[in-house]
């Protein structure tokens, strides 16, 4: 709960800063191809306890997004430090206007991650010390995400054009395998929650 409270406080601080930064402080005024549309911060989500990413709008309606990022898990949360690089595809099937400058959207997507850890339990190919089929390679994982977000538009004249607050539940292919193979694993055991924010710098491609 303390970690969640800290994330909420950080989110509020970033929102306050974003509300007061104007276009006069802008250094980059025009988006180039490799420049992201937004910066992504996320807490938890199966591919890192602390996640930093760059997001891209793949179409004009912004209903298809791509996030490239890095996730880190410390020894306090796992047996060893874990590093992840990931590629996250996001689909926004529907949105609703709540009131002026506020929007609510459903979102879903798939993430592909590559895990690096200091231990011996992460591998792309089964080590020869294990019998065939004893373990499935687990360095690469596919994550399935479902959730929603609220967007607040701050104005075209500002450096940060809008800010998203989102929550999603996520699982991965390894957990789904446990669900189908083990009677001790229930559906509630394979999902975890994630919280995140997007700081949108360029709202158009």
C-alpha positions as CSV (number, residue, x, y, z in Angstrom):
1,X,0.0,0.0,0.0
2,X,2.9,2.4,0.7
3,X,4.3,1.8,-2.8
4,X,0.9,2.5,-4.3
5,X,0.5,5.7,-2.1
6,X,3.9,6.9,-3.3
7,X,2.9,6.3,-6.9
8,X,-0.4,8.3,-6.4
9,X,1.6,11.2,-4.9
10,X,4.1,11.1,-7.8
11,X,1.2,11.1,-10.3
12,X,-0.3,14.2,-8.6
13,X,3.0,16.0,-8.7
14,X,3.5,15.3,-12.4
15,X,0.0,16.4,-13.1
16,X,0.6,19.7,-11.3
17,X,3.9,20.3,-13.1
18,X,2.2,19.4,-16.5
19,X,-0.6,21.9,-15.8
20,X,1.9,24.8,-15.5
21,X,4.4,24.0,-18.3
22,X,3.7,26.2,-21.3
23,X,4.9,26.2,-24.9
24,X,7.4,28.9,-24.1
25,X,9.5,26.1,-22.4
26,X,9.3,23.9,-25.4
27,X,12.6,23.0,-27.1
28,X,11.3,20.4,-29.5
29,X,8.4,22.0,-31.4
30,X,7.9,19.5,-34.3
31,X,7.8,15.8,-34.0
32,X,10.2,13.7,-36.0
33,X,9.7,10.0,-36.8
34,X,11.6,8.5,-33.9
35,X,10.5,11.1,-31.4
36,X,7.8,9.5,-29.2
37,X,4.3,11.0,-28.7
38,X,4.4,10.4,-25.0
39,X,6.4,9.2,-22.0
40,X,5.1,6.3,-20.1
41,X,5.5,5.5,-16.4
42,X,4.1,2.4,-14.9
43,X,4.1,0.6,-11.5
44,X,3.9,-3.3,-11.6
45,X,2.5,-5.4,-14.5
46,X,4.6,-8.6,-14.8
47,X,7.4,-7.1,-16.8
48,X,8.9,-4.9,-14.1
49,X,8.0,-3.3,-10.8
50,X,9.1,0.1,-12.1
51,X,8.6,0.7,-15.8
52,X,9.7,3.5,-18.1
53,X,8.7,3.6,-21.7
54,X,8.2,5.8,-24.8
55,X,4.8,5.7,-26.6
56,X,3.8,6.2,-30.2
57,X,0.4,6.8,-31.8
58,X,0.2,4.4,-34.8
59,X,-2.9,6.0,-36.4
60,X,-4.6,9.4,-36.5
61,X,-7.4,8.4,-34.2
62,X,-4.8,7.3,-31.6
63,X,-6.6,4.0,-31.1
64,X,-3.5,1.9,-31.8
65,X,-0.4,2.7,-29.7
66,X,3.0,1.1,-29.4
67,X,5.2,1.4,-26.3
68,X,8.9,0.5,-26.2
69,X,10.2,0.3,-22.7
70,X,12.3,-1.0,-19.8
71,X,11.2,-2.6,-16.5
72,X,13.2,-3.1,-13.4
73,X,12.5,-5.3,-10.3
74,X,14.7,-4.9,-7.3
75,X,15.9,-7.6,-4.8
76,X,13.3,-6.4,-2.4
77,X,10.5,-7.7,-4.7
78,X,12.3,-10.7,-6.1
79,X,15.0,-13.2,-5.3
80,X,17.4,-11.3,-7.6
81,X,17.4,-8.1,-9.7
82,X,15.4,-8.5,-12.8
83,X,15.6,-6.4,-16.0
84,X,13.1,-6.5,-18.8
85,X,12.9,-4.9,-22.2
86,X,9.5,-4.9,-23.8
87,X,7.3,-4.0,-26.8
88,X,3.7,-3.3,-25.9
89,X,0.8,-3.0,-28.4
90,X,-2.3,-1.2,-27.2
91,X,-5.7,-1.2,-28.8
92,X,-8.4,1.3,-27.7
93,X,-11.7,0.0,-28.9
94,X,-14.0,2.7,-27.5
95,X,-13.9,6.1,-25.8
96,X,-16.4,8.3,-24.0
97,X,-16.3,12.0,-23.4
98,X,-17.0,12.6,-19.7
99,X,-16.9,16.4,-19.8
100,X,-14.9,19.2,-21.4
101,X,-11.3,18.0,-21.9
102,X,-11.9,14.7,-20.0
103,X,-12.2,11.3,-21.7
104,X,-12.6,7.7,-20.6
105,X,-11.3,4.9,-22.7
106,X,-11.2,1.1,-22.6
107,X,-7.9,-0.4,-23.6
108,X,-6.5,-3.9,-24.2
109,X,-3.2,-5.2,-25.7
110,X,-0.4,-7.6,-25.9
111,X,3.2,-7.2,-24.6
112,X,6.3,-9.1,-25.6
113,X,9.0,-9.0,-23.0
114,X,12.6,-10.3,-22.7
115,X,13.7,-10.9,-19.2
116,X,17.3,-10.7,-17.9
117,X,18.2,-11.8,-14.4
118,X,21.3,-12.7,-12.4
119,X,19.9,-16.1,-11.5
120,X,19.9,-19.4,-13.4
121,X,16.1,-19.8,-13.7
122,X,15.7,-17.6,-16.8
123,X,16.6,-19.1,-20.2
124,X,15.7,-18.9,-23.9
125,X,16.5,-22.6,-24.4
126,X,16.2,-25.4,-21.9
127,X,19.6,-26.2,-20.3
128,X,21.0,-29.7,-20.9
129,X,20.8,-30.4,-17.2
130,X,17.0,-30.6,-17.4
131,X,15.1,-33.4,-19.2
132,X,13.3,-32.5,-22.4
133,X,10.0,-30.8,-21.6
134,X,10.8,-30.4,-17.9
135,X,10.6,-26.6,-18.1
136,X,9.4,-24.3,-20.8
137,X,11.8,-21.5,-21.9
138,X,10.8,-18.4,-19.9
139,X,13.1,-15.5,-20.9
140,X,10.5,-14.4,-23.5
141,X,7.0,-13.8,-22.3
142,X,3.7,-12.8,-23.9
143,X,1.5,-10.6,-21.6
144,X,-2.2,-9.9,-22.0
145,X,-3.5,-6.6,-20.7
146,X,-7.0,-5.3,-20.1
147,X,-8.0,-2.0,-18.5
148,X,-9.1,1.5,-18.9
149,X,-7.7,5.1,-18.8
150,X,-8.8,8.6,-18.2
151,X,-7.3,11.4,-20.3
152,X,-7.2,15.1,-19.4
153,X,-6.3,17.5,-22.2
154,X,-4.3,20.5,-21.0
155,X,-4.1,22.5,-24.2
156,X,-2.2,22.7,-27.5
157,X,-0.2,25.7,-26.2
158,X,1.4,23.6,-23.5
159,X,4.5,21.5,-23.7
160,X,2.6,18.5,-22.2
161,X,-0.6,18.4,-24.3
162,X,-2.4,15.8,-22.2
163,X,-2.0,13.3,-19.4
164,X,-3.4,9.8,-19.1
165,X,-4.1,7.9,-15.9
166,X,-4.7,4.2,-16.4
167,X,-5.2,1.0,-14.6
168,X,-5.0,-2.5,-16.1
169,X,-5.0,-6.1,-15.1
170,X,-2.4,-8.4,-16.7
171,X,-1.3,-12.0,-17.1
172,X,1.1,-13.9,-19.3
173,X,1.5,-17.1,-21.2
174,X,3.5,-18.8,-18.4
175,X,0.7,-18.1,-15.8
176,X,-1.9,-19.4,-18.3
177,X,0.1,-22.6,-18.6
178,X,0.0,-23.0,-14.8
179,X,-3.7,-22.4,-14.9
180,X,-4.4,-25.2,-17.3
181,X,-1.8,-27.7,-16.0
182,X,-2.2,-27.3,-12.2
183,X,-5.4,-27.8,-10.2
184,X,-4.0,-25.7,-7.4
185,X,-3.8,-22.5,-9.6
186,X,-7.1,-20.6,-10.0
187,X,-8.0,-17.8,-12.4
188,X,-7.7,-15.2,-9.6
189,X,-4.0,-16.3,-9.1
190,X,-2.7,-15.5,-12.5
191,X,-3.7,-11.8,-12.8
192,X,-2.0,-8.8,-11.3
193,X,-2.8,-5.0,-11.3
194,X,-0.7,-2.2,-12.8
195,X,-1.1,1.5,-12.6
196,X,0.4,4.1,-15.0
197,X,0.5,7.5,-16.5
198,X,1.3,8.9,-19.9
199,X,2.7,12.4,-20.4
200,X,1.6,13.3,-24.0
201,X,4.0,15.8,-25.7
202,X,2.9,15.4,-29.3
203,X,-0.8,14.6,-29.7
204,X,-0.5,14.4,-33.5
205,X,1.9,12.5,-35.8
